[in-house]
Amino acid sequence: MKLLVTGVSHKTAPVEIRETLAFPEPALPQAVQNLKAREGIAEACILSTCNRVEITVTADDGVDAQALVDGFLQESRLVAPESIAPYLYRHYGQDAIHHLFRVAASLDSMVIGEPQILGQLKSAYGIAKEQGALYGWLEGLLSRAFSVAKRVRSETGVGQMAVSVSFAAVELARKIFGSLNNRTVMIAGAGKMSELAARHLRRSGASHVFVTNRTHERAIEMAQLFQGTPVDYTRFVSMLPEVDILIASSGAPHYILHKDEMQRIISARRNKPMFLIDIAVPRNIEPSVNEIDNVFLYDIDDLQEVVNANLRERLKEADRAEEIVAQEVERMMARLKVQEVTPTIVSLQEELERIRLAEIDKVRRKYGPLTREQEEAWEMLTRGIINKVAHGPISELRLQAGRPDGAHVIAAIRKVFHLED
């Protein structure tokens, strides 16, 4: 059985090539069916995301799996093979297993450690399973990839640190307040990044979101996204004593919050901490505000610095994750080697059983029918001898299966016991 992964990713192909090869989600079930229907393809799975398209198949030994996959791509995506050939990567056998484990563990993602890819791979697995395209060896391999990803998550910190500005804001907020439960958020401005930060804060326990904008209709529209409250732009400073976290992303060309105003706000809050996130360019909040006790101001550069530091830490953790993947590939290959030698073990046991029964028949022919007690005695005696004879060769077969030069020993055992190829 051949294993082949064929694909493109953000590392090998520009977005226009990835778009050409991508499969819309509604089209995936039929695509998997069409791929599986090709003669020689045993199992198949198609992973299609914005950053990668991968086709994984197992094929019969005498089949050109690459030609089958290329033909499928040509027909289903209407592309000429030569037009996509420079962007394709192909992995066979052990390299394919290593690649699948790295993809599942998010070590091949644009952002190392991001969790989405595992969910996308599980979705692709589910579609292929529903279409009857996964039922054996490849199904087991993908299931093992999910377990490897889980081990990487639990034993390393590769996915634990925020690597987006909006997530970094939430991470900092947790450090300042401990728990974000029942914290109140004010969004000043209606930028996409502030919306993302507010969404993350809301999911993390923030109880209410106020939204203000120079265009009040936009404030109303954005407040509805969070079941929040729109605030008139002229009143937002007077509302700040009630707010724990301010996200400022207004397009104003000047500061919308000054140090003297912030001094009055923190006094009104009786010096309870306040977290200010200024992600506007030019900045919305006077930088000297950070000099006030219990006021924590971070601008876009501060947040990016946190992100960069976290990325560096993720890369360190990724080294440990790569070690885990390498270990798991070795284990998988060892299991596969044992599976490869299983037919030889079965042949050996069958040959020894044939010899055992033949010898008992000789005894019957020479001494006549055996009594029940004699049959049981002969059965127990001969089985015991055969088991002892078989133990050494079988143990050696399993041991040699995982060794580079083990094929010579396996061949010798087959020859000694006259086992057919």
Protein Blocks (a to p, Z undefined) as FASTA:
>chain_A
ZZddddddfklocfklmmmmpccfklmmmmmmmmmmpghiabdcddddfkbccddddddf
kbcfklmmmmmmmmmnopafklmmmmpccdehjlmmmmmmmmmnopmbfbghiaklmmmm
mmmmmmmmmnopacblmmmmmmmmmmmmmmmmmmpcklmpccbfklmmmmmmmmmnopag
hiacddedjdfklmmmmmmmmmnopabdcdddfblmlmmmmmmmnopacddfklmmmmmm
mpfbdcdfbfbfbdfbdfklmmmmmmmnnopacddddfbdcdfbdfklmmpghiacddfk
lmmmmmmmmmmmmmmmmmmmmmmmmmmmmmmmmmmmmmmmmmmmmmmmmmmmmmmmmmmm
mmmmmnopadfklmmmmmmmmmmmmmmmmmmmmmmmmmmmmpmklmmmmmmmmmmnopaZ
Z
